[in-house]
Amino acid sequence: MTPRDLLAWNVKKLRVKRGLSQERLALEAGLERVSISQIERRRVNLGIDSLGKIASVLGCEILELFLEPAMGEQEPENLRRGRRSV
């Protein structure tokens, strides 16, 4: 996997694990929602400051955004559509 692939995989995995929508992650990180979408679709190179913001919201170290998935690990599934109660 390329670094861009790893970033996309791990951002989505950690975001879904924490039950955050792309919109909520973007809002809490001070980024545009489209930026999160582009990261997860492997369309954009991200600056280090933005990586730090995303890692902070996801409660992880930047290094964790580049970890190789475990052998046989399935790609994270999307969250259910619609608003979630808080």
Secondary structure, 3 states (H helix, E strand, C coil): CCHHHHHHHHHHHHHHHCCCCHHHHHHHHCCCHHHHHHHHCCCCCCCHHHHHHHHHHHCCCHHHHHCCCCCCCCCCCCCCCCCCCC
